[in-house]
Amino acid sequence: MSSSKLSVVVTRRLPKAVEDRLAELFNAELNVNDIPFTQDQLIDAIERADILVPTLNDILDASVIAKAGDQLKLITNYGSGYDHIDIEAADARGIMVTNAPGLLSEDSADMTLALILTVMRRFKEGSAALQSGNWEGWSPSTFLGSSVGGKTLAIIGMGRVGMAVARRANAFGMKVVYHNRTPVHPEIERNLGATYVENLDEMLPMADVLSLHCPNTPETHHLMNADRLALMKPTAFLINTARGQVIDEDALIAALEFEKLAGAGLDVFEKGSEVNPKLCGRDNVMLLPHMASATTEARMDMGERVILNIKTYELGHRPPDQVLPKR
């Protein structure tokens, strides 16, 4: 490596301590206004940077990566998901890609349980009535929700987040079933009190709550379509803190409108920040602006992992969190 500092372009504002450390270690170009990069700005960045630090909103597909300068050797993503980056196109250009895995599991699981409680216990409706001045006092028949204990939580994707959700569900007295590409180790199943269901379509009718924890891939795109939503109980709730594209939102809206589902809690959406207006304003739907990892601790950890990956590369070693292309 050259003795001169690496040129690092960061596409969004990061915690100040992380930015200060990046500026100390590298020739860092920070996005002080926190305005998302346009595609032209993204292309300009990869044409001249040694290292790019993008976020999930920066679409680095093959057409963008094709514009990268020869000096760009590392894309170190600020986050665990990397479906916005064409890993194969980057690899073909000799560009390594890293992410920040395993740092958001606990906070994402907390958010998942919060959404489950919110929609099952009708917290949104109760809070709205109170704050609007329409609450007329306690009544034995108002805001009746569903008990959480004793219900069946079905999890799609038993990775780090799915396991963290299962642990929390146990504490609430829920029965846990799950679907995954392969079952987890039997000892993990015992510790989680979880039962593997090989056939997804057989698991869906069991669910009082269905929680999604799988990535967005060609195989999982619209995994929850109209046919699969129709397999669920009309009293069931759907929770998604994973990727919005896993759900066919039009099918979900239809299921809610025709009372084929009891409600939904969504932290992610099929079209990113563009939220379908038919989801807004529904009493039985809780919407959050992709907040699952929004804790100071998680965002600091993500920044530290970015720095670790860059420093490891700078020292001539393979970064610990390199994402390998599918072979």
C-alpha positions in Angstrom: 0.0 0.0 0.0 1.0 3.6 -0.6 2.1 5.7 2.4 -0.4 8.4 1.5 -3.8 8.3 3.1 -6.6 6.4 1.4 -9.3 8.4 -0.2 -12.6 7.4 1.5 -16.0 8.8 0.3 -18.9 8.4 2.8 -22.4 8.9 1.3 -24.4 9.8 4.4 -23.8 11.4 7.8 -22.6 9.0 10.4 -22.2 9.4 14.2 -19.8 12.2 14.9 -17.3 10.0 16.7 -17.2 7.7 13.6 -16.7 10.6 11.2 -14.0 12.1 13.4 -12.1 8.8 13.4 -12.5 8.4 9.6 -11.2 11.9 9.1 -8.2 11.2 11.4 -7.2 7.9 9.7 -8.0 8.6 6.1 -8.5 11.3 3.5 -12.2 11.2 4.2 -14.9 13.0 2.2 -18.0 13.3 4.4 -21.5 14.2 3.5 -21.9 17.1 5.9 -25.4 18.0 4.6 -26.7 14.4 4.7 -28.4 14.8 1.4 -28.6 11.4 -0.3 -26.3 11.0 -3.3 -27.9 11.2 -6.8 -26.8 8.5 -9.2 -24.4 11.0 -10.9 -22.8 11.8 -7.5 -22.5 8.1 -6.7 -20.7 7.6 -10.1 -18.5 10.6 -9.5 -17.5 9.1 -6.1 -16.6 5.7 -7.3 -14.6 7.2 -10.2 -12.2 8.9 -7.9 -12.3 7.2 -4.4 -10.1 4.4 -3.1 -12.8 3.3 -0.7 -16.6 3.9 -0.8 -18.8 3.8 2.3 -22.4 3.5 1.1 -25.6 2.9 2.8 -28.7 0.9 1.8 -30.1 3.7 -0.2 -27.2 3.8 -2.6 -27.9 1.5 -5.5 -24.7 0.1 -6.7 -25.8 -2.1 -9.6 -23.7 -3.4 -12.5 -24.2 -0.2 -14.5 -22.9 2.0 -11.7 -20.0 -0.3 -10.8 -18.9 -0.4 -14.4 -18.0 3.3 -14.0 -15.6 2.7 -11.1 -12.1 3.9 -11.4 -9.3 1.4 -11.3 -8.2 2.7 -7.9 -11.5 1.7 -6.2 -10.7 -1.6 -4.4 -13.1 -1.7 -1.5 -16.8 -0.9 -0.9 -17.4 -1.2 2.8 -21.2 -1.0 3.4 -22.5 0.8 6.5 -25.0 -1.9 7.4 -25.6 -5.6 7.3 -27.8 -5.9 4.2 -26.1 -5.7 0.8 -28.8 -6.5 -1.7 -28.3 -2.9 -3.1 -24.8 -3.9 -4.2 -24.1 -6.1 -7.2 -21.5 -8.4 -5.6 -20.7 -10.3 -8.7 -20.2 -7.1 -10.8 -17.8 -5.8 -8.1 -15.9 -9.0 -7.9 -15.4 -9.0 -11.7 -13.8 -5.6 -11.4 -11.5 -6.7 -8.5 -13.5 -4.7 -6.0 -14.0 -6.3 -2.5 -17.3 -5.7 -0.7 -17.8 -5.8 3.1 -20.7 -5.4 5.3 -21.3 -5.0 9.1 -23.1 -8.3 10.1 -24.3 -9.3 13.5 -24.5 -5.9 15.1 -28.2 -5.1 14.7 -29.7 -8.4 15.8 -30.7 -7.5 19.4 -32.1 -4.0 18.5 -34.0 -5.5 15.5 -35.4 -8.2 17.7 -36.5 -5.5 20.2 -38.3 -3.6 17.4 -40.0 -6.8 16.2 -41.4 -7.5 19.7 -42.5 -3.9 20.0 -44.4 -4.2 16.7 -46.0 -7.5 17.8 -47.2 -5.9 21.1 -48.4 -2.7 19.4 -50.6 -4.4 16.8 -51.9 -7.2 19.0 -52.7 -5.0 22.0 -53.9 -2.0 19.8 -51.5 0.5 21.4 -51.7 2.7 18.3 -55.5 3.1 18.6 -55.4 3.7 22.4 -52.7 6.3 22.1 -54.4 8.1 19.3 -57.7 8.3 21.2 -55.9 9.6 24.3 -53.9 12.3 22.5 -56.9 13.5 20.4 -58.9 14.1 23.5 -61.5 11.4 22.5 -60.9 9.1 25.4 -63.9 8.9 27.7 -62.4 6.8 30.4 -61.9 3.1 31.1 -64.5 0.8 29.7 -64.6 -3.0 29.8 -65.3 -3.3 26.1 -62.9 -0.8 24.4 -59.5 -1.4 22.8 -59.8 -5.2 23.3 -56.7 -6.7 21.7 -55.2 -10.2 21.7 -53.1 -11.8 24.4 -49.6 -12.5 23.4 -48.9 -15.4 25.7 -49.9 -18.8 24.4 -50.0 -17.6 20.8 -47.9 -19.2 18.0 -45.1 -17.1 16.5 -44.0 -18.3 13.1 -40.6 -17.1 12.0 -39.3 -17.1 8.4 -35.5 -17.0 8.6 -33.8 -18.3 11.7 -30.6 -16.3 11.5 -29.2 -14.0 14.1 -32.3 -11.8 14.2 -34.8 -14.7 14.0 -33.0 -16.4 17.0 -33.1 -13.2 19.0 -36.8 -12.8 18.3 -37.4 -16.4 19.3 -35.6 -15.8 22.7 -37.8 -12.8 23.4 -41.0 -14.7 22.3 -40.1 -17.4 24.8 -40.1 -14.8 27.6 -43.6 -13.8 26.6 -44.9 -17.3 26.7 -45.3 -17.8 22.9 -44.9 -21.0 21.1 -42.3 -20.7 18.3 -42.2 -22.5 15.0 -39.9 -21.5 12.1 -39.1 -22.1 8.5 -35.5 -21.8 7.2 -33.6 -23.2 4.2 -32.2 -25.8 6.7 -33.0 -26.5 10.4 -30.7 -25.0 12.9 -28.7 -27.2 15.2 -30.9 -29.3 17.5 -29.3 -27.8 20.6 -30.2 -24.3 19.4 -33.8 -25.5 18.7 -34.0 -26.8 22.3 -32.6 -23.6 23.7 -35.1 -21.5 21.7 -38.0 -23.8 22.2 -38.5 -23.7 18.5 -39.9 -26.3 16.1 -38.7 -26.5 12.5 -41.4 -26.7 9.7 -39.9 -27.7 6.4 -42.8 -26.7 4.2 -43.6 -23.0 4.4 -47.2 -23.4 3.2 -47.8 -25.8 6.1 -46.4 -23.4 8.7 -48.5 -20.4 7.7 -51.9 -21.7 8.9 -50.2 -22.3 12.3 -49.3 -18.7 12.8 -51.0 -16.3 15.1 -48.1 -14.0 14.3 -45.8 -14.3 11.3 -42.4 -12.5 11.6 -40.1 -12.1 8.6 -36.4 -12.2 9.0 -35.0 -13.2 5.5 -33.0 -11.2 3.0 -34.4 -9.9 -0.3 -33.2 -12.3 -3.0 -34.8 -13.6 -6.3 -36.1 -16.5 -4.2 -37.7 -14.4 -1.5 -39.0 -11.6 -3.6 -42.8 -11.5 -2.9 -42.5 -14.6 -0.8 -45.6 -13.5 0.9 -47.9 -13.1 -2.0 -51.7 -13.3 -2.3 -51.7 -17.1 -2.2 -49.6 -17.4 0.9 -51.4 -14.6 2.7 -54.6 -16.5 2.0 -53.2 -19.5 4.0 -53.0 -17.5 7.2 -55.7 -17.1 9.8 -57.9 -14.0 9.5 -57.0 -13.4 13.2 -53.2 -13.5 12.4 -50.8 -10.6 12.4 -47.9 -10.0 9.9 -44.6 -8.4 11.1 -41.8 -7.3 8.8 -38.5 -5.8 10.0 -36.4 -7.5 7.3 -36.8 -6.3 3.7 -40.0 -4.7 2.2 -39.7 -6.6 -1.1 -40.4 -9.9 0.7 -44.1 -8.9 0.8 -46.4 -8.2 -2.1 -47.8 -5.0 -0.6 -50.9 -4.9 -2.9 -51.8 -8.4 -1.8 -51.2 -7.4 1.9 -53.4 -4.4 1.5 -56.2 -6.5 -0.1 -55.9 -9.0 2.8 -56.3 -6.2 5.3 -59.1 -4.5 3.5 -61.1 -7.7 3.2 -60.3 -8.7 6.8 -58.3 -11.7 5.8 -55.6 -10.6 8.3 -56.0 -8.9 11.7 -53.2 -6.4 11.3 -49.6 -5.7 10.4 -46.5 -4.1 11.8 -44.1 -2.9 9.1 -40.6 -1.2 9.5 -39.7 -1.7 5.8 -41.6 -1.2 2.6 -41.7 -2.7 -0.9 -40.7 0.6 -2.6 -38.2 1.8 0.0 -39.2 5.2 1.4 -42.3 5.4 -0.8 -45.0 4.1 1.4 -48.3 3.0 -0.1 -50.9 5.4 1.1 -53.4 2.6 1.5 -51.3 1.4 4.4 -51.4 4.7 6.1 -54.2 5.6 8.5 -55.3 2.0 9.1 -55.9 1.5 12.8 -54.6 -2.1 12.6 -51.4 -1.3 10.8 -48.3 0.1 12.6 -45.8 1.7 10.3 -42.2 2.7 11.3 -39.6 4.5 9.1 -37.0 1.7 9.0 -36.0 2.2 12.7 -35.0 -1.4 13.6 -31.4 -0.5 14.0 -31.9 3.1 15.1 -30.0 3.1 18.4 -26.9 5.1 19.2 -25.1 1.9 20.2 -25.9 0.0 17.0 -24.9 2.9 14.7 -21.6 3.4 16.5 -20.9 -0.3 16.2 -21.6 -0.2 12.5 -19.2 2.7 12.1 -16.5 0.9 14.0 -16.9 -2.2 11.9 -16.5 -0.1 8.7 -13.3 1.4 10.1 -12.0 -2.1 11.0 -12.7 -3.4 7.5 -10.9 -0.5 5.9 -7.9 -0.7 8.2 -7.6 -4.4 7.7 -7.6 -3.9 3.9 -5.1 -1.0 4.2 -2.7 -3.3 6.1 -2.8 -5.8 3.2 -5.1 -8.3 4.8 -8.5 -9.7 3.8 -11.2 -7.7 5.6 -13.0 -9.8 8.2 -16.5 -9.1 6.8 -15.9 -9.6 3.1 -19.0 -10.6 1.2 -18.2 -13.3 -1.4 -20.1 -13.6 -4.7 -22.2 -16.7 -5.3 -20.3 -19.3 -7.3 
